[in-house]
Amino acid sequence: MSSNARQGDLYQAIRSLRPNFFMTPSSVHSRGSTASSPLAVYIGRLRQAGVESLRTISATSVVLVRYLDPTASQNEFGQMASGGALVITLIDPTKLPDTIGDW
């Protein structure tokens, strides 16, 4: 992640690095419906309150952000994630080494 993207919240970082993550897929089908669902956001397996929740997460506390397309997100999280998903892995502060060399 570039240093500029790491200075703000996670929403700003993703918007800067991968703006397409926030675009709603044009042809999301949900049990015969063509209505699209919003992008789901998960920290680990815990669903968050939506994309706006990314504004409360510091970009420096993130290890990984994984985008799942609508099919993959439904396979992993079920019908509630039919619009795609961002799966976020945060740094576990209890497992931080004293120095980077300990990782």
C-alpha positions as CSV (number, residue, x, y, z in Angstrom):
1,M,0.0,0.0,0.0
2,S,1.4,3.4,-0.9
3,S,2.3,5.8,1.9
4,N,-0.5,8.2,0.9
5,A,-3.1,5.5,1.1
6,R,-1.9,4.3,4.5
7,Q,-2.4,7.7,6.2
8,G,-6.2,7.8,6.2
9,D,-9.0,5.5,6.9
10,L,-9.6,2.3,5.1
11,Y,-12.4,3.7,2.9
12,Q,-10.0,6.4,1.6
13,A,-7.2,3.9,1.0
14,I,-9.4,1.5,-1.0
15,R,-11.0,4.3,-2.9
16,S,-7.5,5.5,-3.8
17,L,-6.1,2.1,-4.7
18,R,-9.1,0.1,-6.0
19,P,-12.0,2.4,-6.8
20,N,-13.8,-0.4,-8.6
21,F,-14.4,-2.2,-5.3
22,F,-17.2,0.2,-4.5
23,M,-18.9,-0.1,-7.9
24,T,-22.2,-2.1,-7.8
25,P,-22.0,-5.0,-10.3
26,S,-24.4,-4.4,-13.2
27,S,-25.9,-7.8,-13.4
28,V,-26.2,-9.3,-9.9
29,H,-29.0,-11.9,-9.8
30,S,-30.6,-12.9,-6.6
31,R,-33.0,-15.8,-6.9
32,G,-34.5,-14.6,-10.2
33,S,-34.3,-10.9,-9.2
34,T,-32.2,-8.4,-11.1
35,A,-32.0,-6.0,-8.2
36,S,-28.5,-5.6,-6.9
37,S,-27.5,-5.9,-3.3
38,P,-25.0,-3.6,-1.6
39,L,-21.4,-4.6,-1.2
40,A,-21.0,-6.5,2.1
41,V,-18.1,-5.8,4.5
42,Y,-16.7,-8.4,6.8
43,I,-13.9,-8.2,9.3
44,G,-13.0,-11.9,9.4
45,R,-16.4,-13.6,9.5
46,L,-18.2,-10.7,11.3
47,R,-20.4,-8.6,9.0
48,Q,-20.1,-4.9,9.4
49,A,-22.7,-2.2,9.0
50,G,-21.7,-1.6,5.3
51,V,-19.2,0.3,3.3
52,E,-19.4,3.3,5.6
53,S,-17.9,1.2,8.4
54,L,-14.6,1.3,6.5
55,R,-14.3,5.0,7.5
56,T,-13.8,3.9,11.2
57,I,-10.9,1.6,10.4
58,S,-7.4,3.0,10.2
59,A,-5.6,1.9,7.1
60,T,-2.5,1.2,9.2
61,S,-4.4,-1.5,11.1
62,V,-5.1,-3.6,8.1
63,V,-3.2,-6.6,6.9
64,L,-5.3,-7.6,4.0
65,V,-8.4,-6.6,2.0
66,R,-9.9,-9.3,-0.2
67,Y,-12.6,-8.6,-2.8
68,L,-15.1,-11.3,-3.5
69,D,-17.3,-11.1,-6.5
70,P,-21.1,-11.7,-6.0
71,T,-20.8,-15.5,-6.7
72,A,-17.8,-16.0,-4.5
73,S,-19.3,-13.9,-1.7
74,Q,-22.6,-15.9,-1.8
75,N,-20.6,-19.1,-1.7
76,E,-18.6,-18.0,1.4
77,F,-21.2,-15.9,3.3
78,G,-24.6,-16.8,1.9
79,Q,-27.5,-14.9,0.3
80,M,-26.9,-11.8,2.6
81,A,-23.6,-11.2,0.6
82,S,-25.2,-11.4,-2.9
83,G,-23.7,-8.1,-4.0
84,G,-20.1,-9.0,-3.5
85,A,-18.0,-8.5,-0.3
86,L,-14.8,-7.0,1.1
87,V,-13.2,-9.3,3.6
88,I,-10.8,-7.4,5.9
89,T,-8.0,-8.9,8.0
90,L,-6.8,-6.6,10.8
91,I,-3.5,-6.7,12.6
92,D,-3.8,-8.6,15.9
93,P,-2.0,-6.3,18.4
94,T,-1.5,-9.2,20.8
95,K,0.7,-11.0,18.2
96,L,2.9,-8.1,17.2
97,P,6.6,-8.8,17.6
98,D,9.0,-6.5,19.3
99,T,10.8,-6.1,16.0
100,I,9.8,-6.8,12.4
101,G,12.6,-9.5,12.2
102,D,10.6,-11.7,14.6
103,W,7.8,-12.1,12.1
